[in-house]
Amino acid sequence: MALGVAADATILTLILALAALGLAVIYGLIGVINLGHGAMLTIGAYVTWACTGAGIPFAAAVVLAGLGVGLVGFALEHLVIRHFYDQPFETLLITWGFFLVTTEVIKIIFGPTLHPVTSPLPAALDLGIITLPAYRVLVAGVAVVLLGGVAALLYRTDLGIRIRAVIQNREVASLLGVDIGAMYKMVFVAGCCLAGIAGALLSPILSVGPYMGNIYLVRSFFVVIVGGIGQILGGTLVGSFLIGGSETIFALLFSQVFAQTIVFALAILILRFRPFGVLTRR
């Protein structure tokens, strides 16, 4: 019983970390509160549904979803966002407007109907002691790989050094020859690609619909804030456990709705005493 609960909590934590990673990258590194994150998850899911429906293998559909959403993010950043990097409230409104417009466009084109995506691994994974859904385990594994990849890029490569230099002191980094605009564009597009991949991987778990991204938008935002802004690896994992993993534990004692209420109340309480997040130093 306890092992099963721990396994479910771990899987849910990693799935939520996957959903929040794109937002964590954009908000944590360049300070843009991307309220269009939910719409990007949804676009990634729709691309996957369309590709698999056309006979394209699921793995290729996931890659195409990431690239497609990255292209959307590139257009959004180049046409609008890049002019407002020093105005966080304006970027918040712009990305929220993007979310609303995208949701309505999806409803017009595809309608409000929910579309299923067949799971590539429908069987269960029997470990002897416990049995776990094989696809959810796969998604959790992909989340670990992506989290590790982002952390390695930021802390083990020259590109990561330049990105962190821009974050710490834009003016000095510019004087040293770093292209500030290119770094910001790269981070924004990378965050969008991660959102598209997350939406693609979540599509077999959730039915694909216009409001699919709403489920993870608020949770992803809480994950980033509670875990600590700028703490891409540790903060995302801690925030995901507090928001997602702990919900599994509370759901054993209370109803699902009440468990979610407790989790969000806990998040608000944490922010009351740790306004910069659990892992962020003042």
C-alpha positions, 0 to 999 in steps of 0.5 A: 500500500505505502509503496504503491502510494509512493510510486503514484506520488513520484509519477504524478510529481514527474508528470507535473514537472514535465508540464511545468518545465517550459514555464519554469524555463521562460519565467525563471530565466527571462522573467516572462510570466507566460500565461500562454503556456496552457495554450502551447500545451494544447497546441502540442496535444492537437498536433500529436492527435493530428499526426497520429491520426495521419499514421505518423508514429507517436514518437515522431508526432511528439517531436513534430509537436515540440517543433511546431509549438517552438515555431509558434513561440518564435513568431510570438516572441519575434513579433510581440514579446521581444518589444516588452521584455522590460515590462513584465505586466505587459508581457503577462497581458500579451501572453494571456491574450494569446491564450484566449485567442488560441483557445477560441481559434482551436474551438472554431477549427476543431470544435469543442469535441474531445479527441482521444489519442491512443496510448503507445504503451497501453499495458501495465508494468508488473514489478511484482510488488506493484503494478504501474501504468507503463505509459505513465512510467515512460512519461515520468522517465522522459521528464527526468531526461528533460530535467537533467538535459536542461540542467546540464545545458545550463551548468555544463556548457558554454551556452549555459554560461552565456545564458546565466551571464545574461540573467545575472547582469545583462549590461556586462554580458552585452559588453562582453559580446553576448547577443542579449536578444538572441539569448532571450529568443532562444530561451523563449523558444526552448520553453515553448518547445518543452511545452509542446513536448509536454502537451504531446506526451500528455495527450494519451493521458487526457482527452485532447480538447480546447481547454486541455491546457487549463488543467496544467496552467494554474498548477504549473504556475504554482509549481514555479512560484512555490519551488523557487523562481530560477531554480529550474531543476530542484525548484521544479521538482520540489514545487511539483511534489508539493502541488502534485505528489502531495495531492496523491497522499491527501486523496487517500484521506479525503475526496479528490476535490478536497485534496486539491483544495488542501494542496493549494491552501498549503501552497499559499501558506508556503508563499506567505512565509517563503515569498521567494519560493522554497529554494530561492534565496532572497 
